[in-house]
Amino acid sequence: MRKLLLVRHAEAAACSPEGDLARELTLQGRTDAGRMGAYLCQMRLIPDLALASPARRALDTLDAILQVLPRVAREVNPSLYNADTDTLHDVVAETPGSVRTLLIVGHNPGIAEFARLLVSGRDKGAPLPRNFPAPCIAVIDLECDPWHDMGTAHARLDSFMSFANLPGYDHIPRAQKMR
């Protein structure tokens, strides 16, 4: 069993004078991204490899997540910037076999569409939200070995957690289990 952690980056500024790639996280976004890391640690969802889009908001989200996790290999993958489902599939399929848990920080609509594609019609739990709020995590179990053997018939939504507008900064909520 492999785990795929699909993360939509935390809340970012609406624009940047340097362009879309330079958009930074808002104060709320930085707070929420740190809470995502604490949540992953609490749930023992520690990735072997973390990939992020080169966009500043994705990199800052990943940095905040990794501050509270044990040492995790980290890579910037330019193809993750506004990636579509085919690109995301290719990125996951190219993951080394030694990686059991993969975390990807990316953007909508690709992240949401990819999660939906993987679990559509096969998951017995509640459906994924139509559009992933910033920030959120979808935890998907994949019965494949190696990664390039993944397919929609072998994917199941384990849990989905949105970190937008949660009360308190120290409280990490329980995951919404989708079993």
C-alpha positions as CSV (number, residue, x, y, z in Angstrom):
1,M,0.0,0.0,0.0
2,R,1.3,3.4,-0.9
3,K,0.0,6.8,0.2
4,L,-0.4,9.9,-1.9
5,L,-0.9,13.2,-0.1
6,L,-2.3,15.8,-2.4
7,V,-2.0,19.3,-1.0
8,R,-3.4,22.5,-2.4
9,H,-1.1,25.3,-1.3
10,A,-2.2,27.6,1.5
11,E,-3.9,31.0,1.0
12,A,-1.9,33.4,-1.1
13,A,-1.9,37.0,-2.0
14,A,-4.2,37.8,-4.9
15,C,-1.4,39.2,-7.0
16,S,2.3,40.1,-7.0
17,P,4.2,42.8,-8.9
18,E,6.6,40.1,-9.9
19,G,3.9,37.8,-11.4
20,D,2.0,34.7,-10.5
21,L,5.0,32.6,-9.6
22,A,6.0,35.2,-6.9
23,R,2.7,35.3,-5.0
24,E,3.4,34.9,-1.3
25,L,1.3,33.3,1.4
26,T,-0.9,35.5,3.5
27,L,-0.5,35.6,7.3
28,Q,-3.5,33.1,7.5
29,G,-1.9,31.0,4.8
30,R,1.4,30.7,6.7
31,T,-0.5,29.8,9.9
32,D,-2.6,27.2,8.1
33,A,0.4,25.7,6.4
34,G,2.1,25.1,9.7
35,R,-1.0,23.5,11.0
36,M,-1.0,21.2,8.1
37,G,2.4,20.0,9.1
38,A,1.3,19.5,12.7
39,Y,-1.7,17.5,11.4
40,L,0.4,15.3,9.2
41,C,2.8,14.6,12.1
42,Q,-0.1,13.9,14.5
43,M,-1.6,11.5,12.0
44,R,1.8,9.9,11.4
45,L,1.5,10.7,7.7
46,I,5.2,11.3,7.1
47,P,6.2,11.4,3.5
48,D,9.4,9.8,2.2
49,L,9.4,12.4,-0.6
50,A,7.8,15.9,-0.9
51,L,7.4,17.5,-4.3
52,A,6.3,21.1,-4.9
53,S,5.6,23.5,-7.7
54,P,8.2,26.2,-8.2
55,A,5.5,28.9,-7.3
56,R,6.4,30.8,-4.1
57,R,3.1,29.9,-2.5
58,A,3.6,26.2,-3.0
59,L,7.3,26.3,-1.8
60,D,6.3,28.3,1.3
61,T,3.5,25.9,2.0
62,L,5.9,23.0,1.8
63,D,8.5,24.7,3.9
64,A,5.9,25.3,6.7
65,I,4.7,21.7,6.5
66,L,8.3,20.3,6.7
67,Q,9.3,22.4,9.7
68,V,7.5,20.0,12.0
69,L,8.1,16.7,10.2
70,P,11.2,14.6,10.5
71,R,13.7,14.8,7.7
72,V,11.9,14.5,4.4
73,A,13.5,14.5,0.9
74,R,12.3,17.7,-0.8
75,E,12.3,18.5,-4.6
76,V,11.0,21.3,-6.7
77,N,9.3,20.0,-9.8
78,P,8.7,22.7,-12.5
79,S,6.0,20.6,-14.2
80,L,3.8,20.9,-11.1
81,Y,3.1,24.6,-11.8
82,N,-0.6,24.6,-12.9
83,A,-0.3,20.9,-13.8
84,D,-3.2,19.1,-15.3
85,T,-4.2,15.5,-14.5
86,D,-2.0,13.9,-17.1
87,T,1.1,15.8,-15.9
88,L,0.3,14.9,-12.2
89,H,-0.2,11.2,-13.2
90,D,3.2,11.3,-15.0
91,V,4.9,12.9,-12.0
92,V,3.5,10.2,-9.6
93,A,4.3,7.4,-12.0
94,E,7.9,8.5,-12.1
95,T,8.3,8.4,-8.3
96,P,11.1,6.0,-7.2
97,G,9.9,2.6,-5.9
98,S,11.6,3.2,-2.5
99,V,9.0,6.0,-1.8
100,R,6.0,4.6,0.1
101,T,4.4,8.0,1.0
102,L,4.5,10.8,-1.5
103,L,3.4,14.4,-0.8
104,I,2.7,16.8,-3.6
105,V,2.0,20.5,-3.1
106,G,0.3,22.0,-6.1
107,H,-2.5,24.1,-7.5
108,N,-6.1,24.0,-8.5
109,P,-7.8,23.0,-10.6
110,G,-5.2,20.2,-11.3
111,I,-4.8,18.9,-7.8
112,A,-8.6,18.6,-7.2
113,E,-9.2,17.1,-10.6
114,F,-6.4,14.5,-10.1
115,A,-7.7,13.4,-6.7
116,R,-11.2,13.1,-8.1
117,L,-10.0,11.1,-11.1
118,L,-8.1,8.7,-8.9
119,V,-11.1,7.9,-6.6
120,S,-14.1,8.6,-8.8
121,G,-16.7,5.8,-8.7
122,R,-14.5,3.6,-6.7
123,D,-14.5,5.1,-3.2
124,K,-17.3,4.1,-0.8
125,G,-16.9,7.3,1.3
126,A,-18.2,10.8,0.9
127,P,-17.2,12.5,-2.3
128,L,-14.4,14.9,-2.5
129,P,-15.4,18.6,-2.5
130,R,-16.0,20.1,-5.9
131,N,-13.1,22.5,-5.6
132,F,-10.4,22.1,-3.0
133,P,-10.2,25.1,-0.7
134,A,-6.9,26.6,0.1
135,P,-5.3,24.8,2.0
136,C,-6.4,21.2,2.1
137,I,-5.0,17.7,2.0
138,A,-6.5,14.6,0.3
139,V,-4.9,11.3,1.6
140,I,-5.3,8.6,-1.1
141,D,-4.4,5.0,-0.6
142,L,-3.0,3.3,-3.7
143,E,-2.6,-0.4,-4.1
144,C,0.2,-0.4,-6.6
145,D,3.8,-1.5,-6.8
146,P,5.6,0.4,-8.3
147,W,4.0,3.8,-8.6
148,H,3.7,3.6,-12.4
149,D,1.2,0.7,-11.9
150,M,-1.3,3.0,-10.2
151,G,-4.8,3.2,-11.7
152,T,-8.2,4.4,-10.7
153,A,-9.3,0.9,-9.9
154,H,-6.6,0.7,-7.1
155,A,-7.2,4.1,-5.4
156,R,-9.3,4.9,-2.3
157,L,-9.8,8.2,-0.5
158,D,-8.6,7.7,3.1
159,S,-9.3,11.2,4.4
160,F,-9.8,14.8,3.4
161,M,-9.0,17.8,5.6
162,S,-9.5,21.4,4.9
163,F,-7.6,23.9,7.0
164,A,-9.4,27.0,6.0
165,N,-11.0,29.0,8.8
166,L,-10.5,26.4,11.6
167,P,-10.9,27.9,15.1
168,G,-7.7,28.2,17.2
169,Y,-4.1,27.9,16.3
170,D,-3.1,25.0,18.7
171,H,-6.0,22.7,18.0
172,I,-5.4,20.1,15.2
173,P,-8.8,18.6,14.2
174,R,-9.4,14.9,13.5
175,A,-9.5,13.9,9.9
176,Q,-12.8,13.4,8.2
177,K,-12.5,9.7,7.6
178,M,-14.0,8.5,4.4
179,R,-14.3,4.8,5.0
